[in-house]
Amino acid sequence: MKTGSKIFTIVCCAVGGALLLAACALFVTGMALEGWDFTALNTARYQTRTQTFTGIEDIDISYPFADIAVKTDEAAEEIALSYPVRVDRDGNDLGYTHLTAEGGLLQLTAKEKPSWGFGFGIGIQVSAPQVVLTLPATAFGDISIGSDAGKIAVEGVTCGNLLLSADLGDIEAKDVSCTQLTATASAGAVAVYGAACEGAQLTADLGEVRAENVQCGALTCTSQLGSARIERLQCEKLSVDVETGDIELEEAAVQSIELSVELGDIDLRQVDAQELDLAAEMGSIEGTLAGTEEDYTIGVTANMGSSNIADRFGGTRTLVAATEMGDITITFLGA
């Protein structure tokens, strides 16, 4: 008896919830057909403010809910910064925005709650507010850009350390020159298209890591859930660690390579390296490498798979390939 009553209660709740959702949908649709403006319920607006600066060496921008774009202008003589400020209908600031330019440091920080609107999309901010930083085509010191929920795009920048961080959003760096490049996205992709630096560290917890046309001393790529794709790379040391996803490396000239994936494949095409350490726990390893097979000292482990190469000694290059559950297929371009 109690079981039947419980089932009846669950069914009633489910039906009631479905009817409530249907009623709300009909209400919103009907009011929209009558031309009613739901955005009138949202009293918050974004107001764009712009300022210019000179004498700046270092830049630190931390904006919670905005896309951030950093670019250079060959004709610019000053730094131009435009940023959104959330205000009410009377123009009063909502939240906290702090902008300073002292001692050669330009710093912009903001704290506010996102404008999620009022139920069923009423008053939602359709397009994300944007911070735009335009720099003269000169070298700067350290640049740090951070966003809680927004995309970050940096192009044509020359600086010391370049630090890019996004909790919820993609990061893209294009044609940058810096001492150290660090890009970290908690939930989003990290992409670098053209970079010259001493070192680069690209991390995406939930997203793809991509690097193209990069020249550096050392490149480290890490992804927990997402693939790593690297093309046209010149560096001394490459280290890639992927938990779930594939690793692709194409047209690379590297002194030392270390690739590791737990669930995914490793694919190398036209790779020239002195030392290779390749490990795929549950995936295959396939590659085309510079030189001949005789150029390599080879160590192979394929526990539950096949391999077209075998252990050998005497080469000036080193190749170690291991897989727990997958095949190993290596061809040599000099053969």
Stockholm file with secondary structure:
# STOCKHOLM 1.0

chainA/1-335         MKTGSKIFTIVCCAVGGALLLAACALFVTGMALEGWDFTALNTARYQTRTQTFTGIEDIDISYPFADIAVKTDEAAEEIALSYPVRVDRDGNDLGYTHLTAEGGLLQLTAKEKPSWGFGFGIGIQVSAPQVVLTLPATAFGDISIGSDAGKIAVEGVTCGNLLLSADLGDIEAKDVSCTQLTATASAGAVAVYGAACEGAQLTADLGEVRAENVQCGALTCTSQLGSARIERLQCEKLSVDVETGDIELEEAAVQSIELSVELGDIDLRQVDAQELDLAAEMGSIEGTLAGTEEDYTIGVTANMGSSNIADRFGGTRTLVAATEMGDITITFLGA
#=GR chainA/1-335 SS CHHHHHHHHHHHHHHHHHHHHHHHHHHHHHHHHTTCCGGGGCCCEEEEEEEEECSCCEEEEEESSSEEEEEEETTCSSEEEEEEEEECTTCCBCSEEEEEEETTEEEEEEECCCCCCBTTTBTCCSSCCEEEEEEESSBCSCEEEEEEESCEEEESCBCSEEEEEEEESCEEEEEEEEEEEEEEEEESCEEEEEEEEEEEEEEEEESCEEEEEEEEEEEEEEEEESCEEEEEEEEEEEEEEEEESCEEEEEEEEEEEEEEEEESCEEEEEEEEEEEEEEEEESCEEEEESSCGGGEEEEEEETTSCBSCCCBCCCSEEEEEEESSSCEEEEETTC
#=GC SS_cons         CHHHHHHHHHHHHHHHHHHHHHHHHHHHHHHHHTTCCGGGGCCCEEEEEEEEECSCCEEEEEESSSEEEEEEETTCSSEEEEEEEEECTTCCBCSEEEEEEETTEEEEEEECCCCCCBTTTBTCCSSCCEEEEEEESSBCSCEEEEEEESCEEEESCBCSEEEEEEEESCEEEEEEEEEEEEEEEEESCEEEEEEEEEEEEEEEEESCEEEEEEEEEEEEEEEEESCEEEEEEEEEEEEEEEEESCEEEEEEEEEEEEEEEEESCEEEEEEEEEEEEEEEEESCEEEEESSCGGGEEEEEEETTSCBSCCCBCCCSEEEEEEESSSCEEEEETTC
//
